[in-house]
Amino acid sequence: MKKQLLIAAVAATMATASIADVSITGSGKLNFTNTDTTASSDGTTVAGSTANAFSTDLVLQVVGKNGDTSVHFKEEFNDANGTDGMNTKNAYMKSKIGDVNVQAGSWYSADSLLANGTGGDGKFSADYTFEGVKVQYENQNTSNGASTPVAGAASTGSWTVSGAVQGVSLSHEMHENNDTDTKVSGSVAGVDIAYRSYDSDTATSDKESIEVNYTTNGITLTYADVDVNSTGTTTSDAFFGTQASAVGDMTGFGISTAVAGNTVALKSYKINPDNASGSVDNEFTKVVVTRPLASGSTFEATYTDKDDKNSTANSTTLDLELSVKF
């Protein structure tokens, strides 16, 4: 009997060791959305529609590690568009070759004021840090300027030099097609500032963004601005929310604070749909109330009022979301 208990204890220890470097995390969101669209002329309602929708967004991420090498998988199930869909967000391997960090596979870029995060297969990244300066090379199995791989076509790579000087983060990326992407961020006298400039080799495609945040007495004030040259367009996430299609210039103000256990945020912003001649800014007012629940989940209510200056279709949207992370 003692031998059996000893064998069981050893087996349990070995099993624990074999899964000790595997982590599983994830999140889930359930949304109910009500959208009222009002077609009007000179302020007089002439037609309209109401739409209700339920949607789920489930994400599961698995990371396995062995020494300096790790494998990452991130799967997403999303039925927000009315159709069920499984999407592999990330599937890549990371390791070290000497002092060089390498990563290969497919992964999504980060969301920003200038663009929604996008994915891509056949990616490769290698970086080396010396005396606080990081040098990174990236490439992908796509042709220059193309969104899908082209057999035998040259790939688009880039070199990035980044570091920090007296608390200010600096980054400059140089692409093979002569585009450059420069980022500067830091804090000055309690004001957080993030600036980005994308200089494109393609005519009228330059763009830049700035976001400023200042917190005082528990109140956070935000200013965000995106400028796109001529008729160039940009997608956006972050402050302005997800833009499903390309848009033009954007600018807005926000304020957020804690009220009775809730986080309350108010945003007022303008978005030009395409910067085309004669196009004017659409105006948005958004209120977001977020509250953690005793069950471990988070409840968020978002109300958005859109005044469409370029058509007769104004709309109001109420989005109720229940989310959880593990």
Protein Blocks (a to p, Z undefined) as FASTA:
>chain_A
ZZmmmmmmmmmmmmmmmmmmpccddddddddddddddddeehiafbdcdddddddddddd
ddddehjbccdddddddfknopacdddfbacddddehjaccdeddddddddfkbccddde
hiacddddeehiacddddddddehiabdcehiacdddddddddeehiacdddddfkopac
ddddddeehiacdddddddfbghiaccdddddddeehiacdddddddehjbccddehjno
pafbacdddddddddddeehiacddddddddfklpghiacddddddddddddfkopacdd
dddddddfkbcbdcddddddddddZZ
